[in-house]
């Protein structure tokens, strides 16, 4: 009976490494080169709207605030 308890591994339901790996990959993608490219496209769209005189200030502000939150997320979370 003692040998059974020594050999038993944790239940599969307790192993969250696939979920952790997936969430880490998403975070890395959003704050890495993919996120920077998406941010560049968003800022370019805001610039084109400014150029044509069709800029909505609320839209421009939401793009800027969104980029600040996206790229500052690691710093914000490190503070808690």
PyMOL Python script that loads the backbone (N, CA, C, O; Angstrom):
from pymol import cmd

cmd.read_pdbstr("""\
ATOM      1  N   UNK A   1       0.828  -1.188   0.000  1.00  0.00           N
ATOM      2  CA  UNK A   1       0.000   0.000   0.000  1.00  0.00           C
ATOM      3  C   UNK A   1       0.878   1.260   0.000  1.00  0.00           C
ATOM      4  O   UNK A   1       0.545   2.244  -0.660  1.00  0.00           O
ATOM      5  N   UNK A   2       1.977   1.232   0.724  1.00  0.00           N
ATOM      6  CA  UNK A   2       2.887   2.366   0.756  1.00  0.00           C
ATOM      7  C   UNK A   2       3.486   2.636  -0.625  1.00  0.00           C
ATOM      8  O   UNK A   2       3.664   3.790  -1.013  1.00  0.00           O
ATOM      9  N   UNK A   3       3.791   1.581  -1.354  1.00  0.00           N
ATOM     10  CA  UNK A   3       4.337   1.730  -2.705  1.00  0.00           C
ATOM     11  C   UNK A   3       3.331   2.400  -3.635  1.00  0.00           C
ATOM     12  O   UNK A   3       3.724   3.163  -4.518  1.00  0.00           O
ATOM     13  N   UNK A   4       2.053   2.128  -3.452  1.00  0.00           N
ATOM     14  CA  UNK A   4       1.011   2.746  -4.279  1.00  0.00           C
ATOM     15  C   UNK A   4       0.991   4.254  -4.079  1.00  0.00           C
ATOM     16  O   UNK A   4       0.865   4.995  -5.054  1.00  0.00           O
ATOM     17  N   UNK A   5       1.109   4.726  -2.855  1.00  0.00           N
ATOM     18  CA  UNK A   5       1.093   6.159  -2.578  1.00  0.00           C
ATOM     19  C   UNK A   5       2.344   6.866  -3.087  1.00  0.00           C
ATOM     20  O   UNK A   5       2.302   8.047  -3.432  1.00  0.00           O
ATOM     21  N   UNK A   6       3.449   6.143  -3.130  1.00  0.00           N
ATOM     22  CA  UNK A   6       4.693   6.727  -3.620  1.00  0.00           C
ATOM     23  C   UNK A   6       4.660   6.873  -5.139  1.00  0.00           C
ATOM     24  O   UNK A   6       5.200   7.840  -5.676  1.00  0.00           O
ATOM     25  N   UNK A   7       4.040   5.934  -5.828  1.00  0.00           N
ATOM     26  CA  UNK A   7       4.036   5.913  -7.290  1.00  0.00           C
ATOM     27  C   UNK A   7       2.933   6.787  -7.881  1.00  0.00           C
ATOM     28  O   UNK A   7       3.037   7.203  -9.035  1.00  0.00           O
ATOM     29  N   UNK A   8       1.899   7.068  -7.129  1.00  0.00           N
ATOM     30  CA  UNK A   8       0.746   7.815  -7.652  1.00  0.00           C
ATOM     31  C   UNK A   8       1.186   9.226  -8.064  1.00  0.00           C
ATOM     32  O   UNK A   8       1.896   9.909  -7.326  1.00  0.00           O
ATOM     33  N   UNK A   9       0.755   9.640  -9.242  1.00  0.00           N
ATOM     34  CA  UNK A   9       1.031  10.998  -9.722  1.00  0.00           C
ATOM     35  C   UNK A   9      -0.206  11.863  -9.506  1.00  0.00           C
ATOM     36  O   UNK A   9      -1.297  11.326  -9.313  1.00  0.00           O
ATOM     37  N   UNK A  10      -0.066  13.177  -9.533  1.00  0.00           N
ATOM     38  CA  UNK A  10      -1.226  14.050  -9.344  1.00  0.00           C
ATOM     39  C   UNK A  10      -2.278  13.808 -10.420  1.00  0.00           C
ATOM     40  O   UNK A  10      -1.964  13.360 -11.523  1.00  0.00           O
ATOM     41  N   UNK A  11      -3.509  14.106 -10.090  1.00  0.00           N
ATOM     42  CA  UNK A  11      -4.605  13.936 -11.041  1.00  0.00           C
ATOM     43  C   UNK A  11      -4.411  14.871 -12.220  1.00  0.00           C
ATOM     44  O   UNK A  11      -3.837  15.951 -12.079  1.00  0.00           O
ATOM     45  N   UNK A  12      -4.888  14.458 -13.374  1.00  0.00           N
ATOM     46  CA  UNK A  12      -4.743  15.265 -14.586  1.00  0.00           C
ATOM     47  C   UNK A  12      -5.489  16.591 -14.468  1.00  0.00           C
ATOM     48  O   UNK A  12      -5.113  17.574 -15.106  1.00  0.00           O
ATOM     49  N   UNK A  13      -6.542  16.622 -13.659  1.00  0.00           N
ATOM     50  CA  UNK A  13      -7.317  17.852 -13.502  1.00  0.00           C
ATOM     51  C   UNK A  13      -6.517  18.928 -12.763  1.00  0.00           C
ATOM     52  O   UNK A  13      -6.824  20.113 -12.885  1.00  0.00           O
ATOM     53  N   UNK A  14      -5.516  18.538 -12.012  1.00  0.00           N
ATOM     54  CA  UNK A  14      -4.727  19.506 -11.263  1.00  0.00           C
ATOM     55  C   UNK A  14      -3.574  20.071 -12.081  1.00  0.00           C
ATOM     56  O   UNK A  14      -2.947  21.043 -11.660  1.00  0.00           O
ATOM     57  N   UNK A  15      -3.289  19.501 -13.208  1.00  0.00           N
ATOM     58  CA  UNK A  15      -2.186  19.954 -14.042  1.00  0.00           C
ATOM     59  C   UNK A  15      -2.677  21.063 -14.965  1.00  0.00           C
ATOM     60  O   UNK A  15      -3.375  20.793 -15.943  1.00  0.00           O
ATOM     61  N   UNK A  16      -2.320  22.294 -14.664  1.00  0.00           N
ATOM     62  CA  UNK A  16      -2.785  23.439 -15.449  1.00  0.00           C
ATOM     63  C   UNK A  16      -1.717  23.971 -16.400  1.00  0.00           C
ATOM     64  O   UNK A  16      -1.846  25.083 -16.911  1.00  0.00           O
ATOM     65  N   UNK A  17      -0.674  23.200 -16.641  1.00  0.00           N
ATOM     66  CA  UNK A  17       0.400  23.694 -17.489  1.00  0.00           C
ATOM     67  C   UNK A  17      -0.039  23.995 -18.924  1.00  0.00           C
ATOM     68  O   UNK A  17       0.478  24.953 -19.498  1.00  0.00           O
ATOM     69  N   UNK A  18      -0.967  23.236 -19.549  1.00  0.00           N
ATOM     70  CA  UNK A  18      -1.398  23.635 -20.900  1.00  0.00           C
ATOM     71  C   UNK A  18      -2.124  24.981 -20.920  1.00  0.00           C
ATOM     72  O   UNK A  18      -1.956  25.767 -21.852  1.00  0.00           O
ATOM     73  N   UNK A  19      -2.920  25.241 -19.899  1.00  0.00           N
ATOM     74  CA  UNK A  19      -3.639  26.516 -19.827  1.00  0.00           C
ATOM     75  C   UNK A  19      -2.646  27.650 -19.604  1.00  0.00           C
ATOM     76  O   UNK A  19      -2.737  28.699 -20.242  1.00  0.00           O
ATOM     77  N   UNK A  20      -1.708  27.436 -18.702  1.00  0.00           N
ATOM     78  CA  UNK A  20      -0.692  28.446 -18.431  1.00  0.00           C
ATOM     79  C   UNK A  20       0.145  28.730 -19.674  1.00  0.00           C
ATOM     80  O   UNK A  20       0.455  29.884 -19.968  1.00  0.00           O
ATOM     81  N   UNK A  21       0.502  27.695 -20.389  1.00  0.00           N
ATOM     82  CA  UNK A  21       1.290  27.855 -21.612  1.00  0.00           C
ATOM     83  C   UNK A  21       0.509  28.651 -22.660  1.00  0.00           C
ATOM     84  O   UNK A  21       1.067  29.531 -23.315  1.00  0.00           O
ATOM     85  N   UNK A  22      -0.777  28.342 -22.816  1.00  0.00           N
ATOM     86  CA  UNK A  22      -1.595  29.052 -23.798  1.00  0.00           C
ATOM     87  C   UNK A  22      -1.716  30.536 -23.440  1.00  0.00           C
ATOM     88  O   UNK A  22      -1.555  31.397 -24.306  1.00  0.00           O
ATOM     89  N   UNK A  23      -1.998  30.839 -22.168  1.00  0.00           N
ATOM     90  CA  UNK A  23      -2.149  32.232 -21.759  1.00  0.00           C
ATOM     91  C   UNK A  23      -0.822  32.993 -21.857  1.00  0.00           C
ATOM     92  O   UNK A  23      -0.809  34.173 -22.208  1.00  0.00           O
ATOM     93  N   UNK A  24       0.267  32.336 -21.555  1.00  0.00           N
ATOM     94  CA  UNK A  24       1.580  32.968 -21.699  1.00  0.00           C
ATOM     95  C   UNK A  24       1.882  33.265 -23.162  1.00  0.00           C
ATOM     96  O   UNK A  24       2.448  34.310 -23.480  1.00  0.00           O
ATOM     97  N   UNK A  25       1.510  32.358 -24.046  1.00  0.00           N
ATOM     98  CA  UNK A  25       1.722  32.577 -25.483  1.00  0.00           C
ATOM     99  C   UNK A  25       0.907  33.758 -25.984  1.00  0.00           C
ATOM    100  O   UNK A  25       1.398  34.560 -26.778  1.00  0.00           O
ATOM    101  N   UNK A  26      -0.326  33.871 -25.529  1.00  0.00           N
ATOM    102  CA  UNK A  26      -1.170  35.006 -25.934  1.00  0.00           C
ATOM    103  C   UNK A  26      -0.569  36.314 -25.427  1.00  0.00           C
ATOM    104  O   UNK A  26      -0.492  37.294 -26.168  1.00  0.00           O
ATOM    105  N   UNK A  27      -0.147  36.329 -24.175  1.00  0.00           N
ATOM    106  CA  UNK A  27       0.460  37.535 -23.612  1.00  0.00           C
ATOM    107  C   UNK A  27       1.724  37.934 -24.336  1.00  0.00           C
ATOM    108  O   UNK A  27       1.950  39.116 -24.597  1.00  0.00           O
ATOM    109  N   UNK A  28       2.544  36.963 -24.662  1.00  0.00           N
ATOM    110  CA  UNK A  28       3.783  37.239 -25.398  1.00  0.00           C
ATOM    111  C   UNK A  28       3.482  37.766 -26.796  1.00  0.00           C
ATOM    112  O   UNK A  28       4.161  38.672 -27.280  1.00  0.00           O
ATOM    113  N   UNK A  29       2.472  37.207 -27.439  1.00  0.00           N
ATOM    114  CA  UNK A  29       2.115  37.662 -28.787  1.00  0.00           C
ATOM    115  C   UNK A  29       1.596  39.098 -28.769  1.00  0.00           C
ATOM    116  O   UNK A  29       1.929  39.893 -29.647  1.00  0.00           O
ATOM    117  N   UNK A  30       0.782  39.427 -27.768  1.00  0.00           N
ATOM    118  CA  UNK A  30       0.200  40.766 -27.718  1.00  0.00           C
ATOM    119  C   UNK A  30       1.199  41.847 -27.324  1.00  0.00           C
ATOM    120  O   UNK A  30       1.069  42.997 -27.745  1.00  0.00           O
ATOM    121  N   UNK A  31       2.197  41.485 -26.519  1.00  0.00           N
ATOM    122  CA  UNK A  31       3.175  42.490 -26.118  1.00  0.00           C
ATOM    123  C   UNK A  31       4.458  42.409 -26.932  1.00  0.00           C
ATOM    124  O   UNK A  31       5.363  43.220 -26.736  1.00  0.00           O
ATOM    125  N   UNK A  32       4.551  41.459 -27.829  1.00  0.00           N
ATOM    126  CA  UNK A  32       5.740  41.297 -28.655  1.00  0.00           C
ATOM    127  C   UNK A  32       5.571  41.955 -30.016  1.00  0.00           C
ATOM    128  O   UNK A  32       4.864  42.954 -30.143  1.00  0.00           O
ATOM    129  N   UNK A  33       6.208  41.404 -31.019  1.00  0.00           N
ATOM    130  CA  UNK A  33       6.174  41.992 -32.365  1.00  0.00           C
ATOM    131  C   UNK A  33       4.767  42.061 -32.971  1.00  0.00           C
ATOM    132  O   UNK A  33       4.454  43.003 -33.699  1.00  0.00           O
ATOM    133  N   UNK A  34       3.931  41.081 -32.679  1.00  0.00           N
ATOM    134  CA  UNK A  34       2.562  41.105 -33.231  1.00  0.00           C
ATOM    135  C   UNK A  34       1.790  42.277 -32.651  1.00  0.00           C
ATOM    136  O   UNK A  34       1.106  42.994 -33.382  1.00  0.00           O
ATOM    137  N   UNK A  35       1.894  42.475 -31.347  1.00  0.00           N
ATOM    138  CA  UNK A  35       1.206  43.601 -30.708  1.00  0.00           C
ATOM    139  C   UNK A  35       1.718  44.941 -31.187  1.00  0.00           C
ATOM    140  O   UNK A  35       0.950  45.883 -31.382  1.00  0.00           O
ATOM    141  N   UNK A  36       3.024  45.018 -31.375  1.00  0.00           N
ATOM    142  CA  UNK A  36       3.592  46.274 -31.884  1.00  0.00           C
ATOM    143  C   UNK A  36       3.123  46.562 -33.309  1.00  0.00           C
ATOM    144  O   UNK A  36       2.868  47.713 -33.660  1.00  0.00           O
ATOM    145  N   UNK A  37       3.012  45.531 -34.116  1.00  0.00           N
ATOM    146  CA  UNK A  37       2.523  45.721 -35.492  1.00  0.00           C
ATOM    147  C   UNK A  37       1.072  46.173 -35.485  1.00  0.00           C
ATOM    148  O   UNK A  37       0.693  47.062 -36.248  1.00  0.00           O
ATOM    149  N   UNK A  38       0.249  45.562 -34.618  1.00  0.00           N
ATOM    150  CA  UNK A  38      -1.153  45.985 -34.522  1.00  0.00           C
ATOM    151  C   UNK A  38      -1.266  47.421 -34.014  1.00  0.00           C
ATOM    152  O   UNK A  38      -2.111  48.185 -34.480  1.00  0.00           O
ATOM    153  N   UNK A  39      -0.414  47.783 -33.060  1.00  0.00           N
ATOM    154  CA  UNK A  39      -0.396  49.160 -32.568  1.00  0.00           C
ATOM    155  C   UNK A  39       0.012  50.146 -33.646  1.00  0.00           C
ATOM    156  O   UNK A  39      -0.538  51.244 -33.736  1.00  0.00           O
ATOM    157  N   UNK A  40       0.979  49.752 -34.463  1.00  0.00           N
ATOM    158  CA  UNK A  40       1.412  50.603 -35.569  1.00  0.00           C
ATOM    159  C   UNK A  40       0.281  50.815 -36.573  1.00  0.00           C
ATOM    160  O   UNK A  40       0.081  51.927 -37.062  1.00  0.00           O
ATOM    161  N   UNK A  41      -0.454  49.750 -36.877  1.00  0.00           N
ATOM    162  CA  UNK A  41      -1.578  49.872 -37.809  1.00  0.00           C
ATOM    163  C   UNK A  41      -2.658  50.777 -37.224  1.00  0.00           C
ATOM    164  O   UNK A  41      -3.237  51.595 -37.940  1.00  0.00           O
ATOM    165  N   UNK A  42      -2.933  50.635 -35.924  1.00  0.00           N
ATOM    166  CA  UNK A  42      -3.950  51.480 -35.292  1.00  0.00           C
ATOM    167  C   UNK A  42      -3.531  52.948 -35.304  1.00  0.00           C
ATOM    168  O   UNK A  42      -4.348  53.824 -35.589  1.00  0.00           O
ATOM    169  N   UNK A  43      -2.269  53.218 -34.997  1.00  0.00           N
ATOM    170  CA  UNK A  43      -1.805  54.613 -35.026  1.00  0.00           C
ATOM    171  C   UNK A  43      -1.772  55.165 -36.447  1.00  0.00           C
ATOM    172  O   UNK A  43      -2.040  56.347 -36.659  1.00  0.00           O
ATOM    173  N   UNK A  44      -1.448  54.323 -37.416  1.00  0.00           N
ATOM    174  CA  UNK A  44      -1.471  54.771 -38.809  1.00  0.00           C
ATOM    175  C   UNK A  44      -2.900  55.112 -39.233  1.00  0.00           C
ATOM    176  O   UNK A  44      -3.116  56.082 -39.959  1.00  0.00           O
ATOM    177  N   UNK A  45      -3.865  54.325 -38.788  1.00  0.00           N
ATOM    178  CA  UNK A  45      -5.273  54.622 -39.108  1.00  0.00           C
ATOM    179  C   UNK A  45      -5.698  55.942 -38.495  1.00  0.00           C
ATOM    180  O   UNK A  45      -6.404  56.725 -39.130  1.00  0.00           O
ATOM    181  N   UNK A  46      -5.272  56.198 -37.256  1.00  0.00           N
ATOM    182  CA  UNK A  46      -5.582  57.483 -36.620  1.00  0.00           C
ATOM    183  C   UNK A  46      -4.922  58.624 -37.402  1.00  0.00           C
ATOM    184  O   UNK A  46      -5.535  59.671 -37.610  1.00  0.00           O
ATOM    185  N   UNK A  47      -3.686  58.423 -37.827  1.00  0.00           N
ATOM    186  CA  UNK A  47      -3.002  59.455 -38.608  1.00  0.00           C
ATOM    187  C   UNK A  47      -3.685  59.738 -39.935  1.00  0.00           C
ATOM    188  O   UNK A  47      -3.787  60.892 -40.350  1.00  0.00           O
ATOM    189  N   UNK A  48      -4.149  58.699 -40.599  1.00  0.00           N
ATOM    190  CA  UNK A  48      -4.857  58.890 -41.873  1.00  0.00           C
ATOM    191  C   UNK A  48      -6.179  59.629 -41.646  1.00  0.00           C
ATOM    192  O   UNK A  48      -6.560  60.487 -42.442  1.00  0.00           O
ATOM    193  N   UNK A  49      -6.872  59.292 -40.561  1.00  0.00           N
ATOM    194  CA  UNK A  49      -8.115  60.008 -40.252  1.00  0.00           C
ATOM    195  C   UNK A  49      -7.844  61.472 -39.926  1.00  0.00           C
ATOM    196  O   UNK A  49      -8.628  62.342 -40.307  1.00  0.00           O
ATOM    197  N   UNK A  50      -6.749  61.757 -39.229  1.00  0.00           N
ATOM    198  CA  UNK A  50      -6.374  63.149 -38.991  1.00  0.00           C
ATOM    199  C   UNK A  50      -6.068  63.859 -40.305  1.00  0.00           C
ATOM    200  O   UNK A  50      -6.460  65.009 -40.504  1.00  0.00           O
ATOM    201  N   UNK A  51      -5.375  63.177 -41.187  1.00  0.00           N
ATOM    202  CA  UNK A  51      -4.973  63.755 -42.467  1.00  0.00           C
ATOM    203  C   UNK A  51      -6.181  64.133 -43.310  1.00  0.00           C
ATOM    204  O   UNK A  51      -6.183  65.174 -43.966  1.00  0.00           O
ATOM    205  N   UNK A  52      -7.199  63.296 -43.293  1.00  0.00           N
ATOM    206  CA  UNK A  52      -8.385  63.560 -44.112  1.00  0.00           C
ATOM    207  C   UNK A  52      -9.407  64.439 -43.400  1.00  0.00           C
ATOM    208  O   UNK A  52     -10.425  64.792 -43.995  1.00  0.00           O
ATOM    209  N   UNK A  53      -9.161  64.801 -42.138  1.00  0.00           N
ATOM    210  CA  UNK A  53     -10.078  65.670 -41.412  1.00  0.00           C
ATOM    211  C   UNK A  53     -11.323  64.960 -40.909  1.00  0.00           C
ATOM    212  O   UNK A  53     -12.325  65.618 -40.629  1.00  0.00           O
ATOM    213  N   UNK A  54     -11.293  63.661 -40.788  1.00  0.00           N
ATOM    214  CA  UNK A  54     -12.452  62.903 -40.331  1.00  0.00           C
ATOM    215  C   UNK A  54     -12.215  62.266 -38.961  1.00  0.00           C
ATOM    216  O   UNK A  54     -12.839  61.262 -38.619  1.00  0.00           O
ATOM    217  N   UNK A  55     -11.318  62.852 -38.190  1.00  0.00           N
ATOM    218  CA  UNK A  55     -10.937  62.253 -36.912  1.00  0.00           C
ATOM    219  C   UNK A  55     -11.989  62.492 -35.853  1.00  0.00           C
ATOM    220  O   UNK A  55     -12.459  63.613 -35.658  1.00  0.00           O
ATOM    221  N   UNK A  56     -12.349  61.415 -35.171  1.00  0.00           N
ATOM    222  CA  UNK A  56     -13.203  61.493 -33.996  1.00  0.00           C
ATOM    223  C   UNK A  56     -12.264  61.458 -32.793  1.00  0.00           C
ATOM    224  O   UNK A  56     -11.521  60.492 -32.616  1.00  0.00           O
ATOM    225  N   UNK A  57     -12.290  62.494 -31.971  1.00  0.00           N
ATOM    226  CA  UNK A  57     -11.360  62.597 -30.858  1.00  0.00           C
ATOM    227  C   UNK A  57     -11.532  61.470 -29.846  1.00  0.00           C
ATOM    228  O   UNK A  57     -10.560  61.046 -29.220  1.00  0.00           O
ATOM    229  N   UNK A  58     -12.744  60.990 -29.682  1.00  0.00           N
ATOM    230  CA  UNK A  58     -12.990  59.876 -28.770  1.00  0.00           C
ATOM    231  C   UNK A  58     -12.304  58.609 -29.284  1.00  0.00           C
ATOM    232  O   UNK A  58     -11.745  57.840 -28.502  1.00  0.00           O
ATOM    233  N   UNK A  59     -12.350  58.397 -30.591  1.00  0.00           N
ATOM    234  CA  UNK A  59     -11.678  57.241 -31.197  1.00  0.00           C
ATOM    235  C   UNK A  59     -10.169  57.348 -31.029  1.00  0.00           C
ATOM    236  O   UNK A  59      -9.511  56.366 -30.683  1.00  0.00           O
ATOM    237  N   UNK A  60      -9.614  58.537 -31.271  1.00  0.00           N
ATOM    238  CA  UNK A  60      -8.166  58.730 -31.128  1.00  0.00           C
ATOM    239  C   UNK A  60      -7.740  58.502 -29.685  1.00  0.00           C
ATOM    240  O   UNK A  60      -6.715  57.870 -29.428  1.00  0.00           O
ATOM    241  N   UNK A  61      -8.514  59.009 -28.757  1.00  0.00           N
ATOM    242  CA  UNK A  61      -8.196  58.810 -27.345  1.00  0.00           C
ATOM    243  C   UNK A  61      -8.279  57.356 -26.934  1.00  0.00           C
ATOM    244  O   UNK A  61      -7.458  56.881 -26.150  1.00  0.00           O
ATOM    245  N   UNK A  62      -9.276  56.640 -27.462  1.00  0.00           N
ATOM    246  CA  UNK A  62      -9.410  55.230 -27.097  1.00  0.00           C
ATOM    247  C   UNK A  62      -8.261  54.399 -27.677  1.00  0.00           C
ATOM    248  O   UNK A  62      -7.823  53.440 -27.041  1.00  0.00           O
ATOM    249  N   UNK A  63      -7.773  54.736 -28.846  1.00  0.00           N
ATOM    250  CA  UNK A  63      -6.622  54.030 -29.417  1.00  0.00           C
ATOM    251  C   UNK A  63      -5.383  54.262 -28.568  1.00  0.00           C
ATOM    252  O   UNK A  63      -4.644  53.320 -28.280  1.00  0.00           O
ATOM    253  N   UNK A  64      -5.150  55.495 -28.169  1.00  0.00           N
ATOM    254  CA  UNK A  64      -3.971  55.817 -27.360  1.00  0.00           C
ATOM    255  C   UNK A  64      -4.058  55.147 -25.988  1.00  0.00           C
ATOM    256  O   UNK A  64      -3.083  54.552 -25.528  1.00  0.00           O
ATOM    257  N   UNK A  65      -5.210  55.238 -25.336  1.00  0.00           N
ATOM    258  CA  UNK A  65      -5.376  54.613 -24.021  1.00  0.00           C
ATOM    259  C   UNK A  65      -5.246  53.094 -24.137  1.00  0.00           C
ATOM    260  O   UNK A  65      -4.646  52.459 -23.269  1.00  0.00           O
ATOM    261  N   UNK A  66      -5.791  52.513 -25.183  1.00  0.00           N
ATOM    262  CA  UNK A  66      -5.676  51.074 -25.384  1.00  0.00           C
ATOM    263  C   UNK A  66      -4.234  50.630 -25.553  1.00  0.00           C
ATOM    264  O   UNK A  66      -3.835  49.606 -24.999  1.00  0.00           O
ATOM    265  N   UNK A  67      -3.450  51.380 -26.305  1.00  0.00           N
ATOM    266  CA  UNK A  67      -2.037  51.045 -26.490  1.00  0.00           C
ATOM    267  C   UNK A  67      -1.248  51.203 -25.194  1.00  0.00           C
ATOM    268  O   UNK A  67      -0.360  50.401 -24.904  1.00  0.00           O
ATOM    269  N   UNK A  68      -1.568  52.224 -24.421  1.00  0.00           N
ATOM    270  CA  UNK A  68      -0.893  52.412 -23.137  1.00  0.00           C
ATOM    271  C   UNK A  68      -1.192  51.245 -22.204  1.00  0.00           C
ATOM    272  O   UNK A  68      -0.290  50.741 -21.535  1.00  0.00           O
ATOM    273  N   UNK A  69      -2.446  50.812 -22.153  1.00  0.00           N
ATOM    274  CA  UNK A  69      -2.814  49.683 -21.296  1.00  0.00           C
ATOM    275  C   UNK A  69      -2.162  48.397 -21.796  1.00  0.00           C
ATOM    276  O   UNK A  69      -1.654  47.610 -20.998  1.00  0.00           O
ATOM    277  N   UNK A  70      -2.172  48.181 -23.101  1.00  0.00           N
ATOM    278  CA  UNK A  70      -1.599  46.958 -23.654  1.00  0.00           C
ATOM    279  C   UNK A  70      -0.115  46.830 -23.343  1.00  0.00           C
ATOM    280  O   UNK A  70       0.330  45.786 -22.865  1.00  0.00           O
ATOM    281  N   UNK A  71       0.646  47.869 -23.607  1.00  0.00           N
ATOM    282  CA  UNK A  71       2.092  47.783 -23.424  1.00  0.00           C
ATOM    283  C   UNK A  71       2.518  48.082 -21.989  1.00  0.00           C
ATOM    284  O   UNK A  71       3.661  47.810 -21.622  1.00  0.00           O
ATOM    285  N   UNK A  72       1.634  48.628 -21.184  1.00  0.00           N
ATOM    286  CA  UNK A  72       1.956  48.857 -19.778  1.00  0.00           C
ATOM    287  C   UNK A  72       1.392  47.786 -18.858  1.00  0.00           C
ATOM    288  O   UNK A  72       1.536  47.878 -17.639  1.00  0.00           O
ATOM    289  N   UNK A  73       0.750  46.769 -19.430  1.00  0.00           N
ATOM    290  CA  UNK A  73       0.102  45.740 -18.615  1.00  0.00           C
ATOM    291  C   UNK A  73       1.089  45.008 -17.723  1.00  0.00           C
ATOM    292  O   UNK A  73       0.780  44.739 -16.562  1.00  0.00           O
ATOM    293  N   UNK A  74       2.257  44.682 -18.229  1.00  0.00           N
ATOM    294  CA  UNK A  74       3.248  43.955 -17.420  1.00  0.00           C
ATOM    295  C   UNK A  74       3.693  44.818 -16.243  1.00  0.00           C
ATOM    296  O   UNK A  74       3.859  44.309 -15.134  1.00  0.00           O
ATOM    297  N   UNK A  75       3.888  46.109 -16.467  1.00  0.00           N
ATOM    298  CA  UNK A  75       4.294  47.003 -15.399  1.00  0.00           C
ATOM    299  C   UNK A  75       3.168  47.179 -14.390  1.00  0.00           C
ATOM    300  O   UNK A  75       3.411  47.218 -13.184  1.00  0.00           O
ATOM    301  N   UNK A  76       1.948  47.285 -14.877  1.00  0.00           N
ATOM    302  CA  UNK A  76       0.797  47.449 -13.988  1.00  0.00           C
ATOM    303  C   UNK A  76       0.645  46.214 -13.100  1.00  0.00           C
ATOM    304  O   UNK A  76       0.433  46.338 -11.894  1.00  0.00           O
ATOM    305  N   UNK A  77       0.753  45.029 -13.690  1.00  0.00           N
ATOM    306  CA  UNK A  77       0.617  43.795 -12.919  1.00  0.00           C
ATOM    307  C   UNK A  77       1.786  43.581 -11.970  1.00  0.00           C
ATOM    308  O   UNK A  77       1.604  42.986 -10.908  1.00  0.00           O
ATOM    309  N   UNK A  78       2.971  44.044 -12.318  1.00  0.00           N
ATOM    310  CA  UNK A  78       4.122  43.881 -11.438  1.00  0.00           C
ATOM    311  C   UNK A  78       3.968  44.731 -10.188  1.00  0.00           C
ATOM    312  O   UNK A  78       4.580  44.434  -9.162  1.00  0.00           O
ATOM    313  N   UNK A  79       3.163  45.783 -10.256  1.00  0.00           N
ATOM    314  CA  UNK A  79       2.942  46.645  -9.100  1.00  0.00           C
ATOM    315  C   UNK A  79       2.025  46.044  -8.057  1.00  0.00           C
ATOM    316  O   UNK A  79       1.983  46.533  -6.928  1.00  0.00           O
ATOM    317  N   UNK A  80       1.290  45.002  -8.396  1.00  0.00           N
ATOM    318  CA  UNK A  80       0.350  44.389  -7.441  1.00  0.00           C
ATOM    319  C   UNK A  80       0.929  43.213  -6.771  1.00  0.00           C
ATOM    320  O   UNK A  80       0.269  42.588  -5.941  1.00  0.00           O
TER     321      UNK A  80
END
""", "prot")
cmd.dss("prot")
cmd.show_as("cartoon", "prot")
cmd.util.cbc("prot")
cmd.orient("prot")
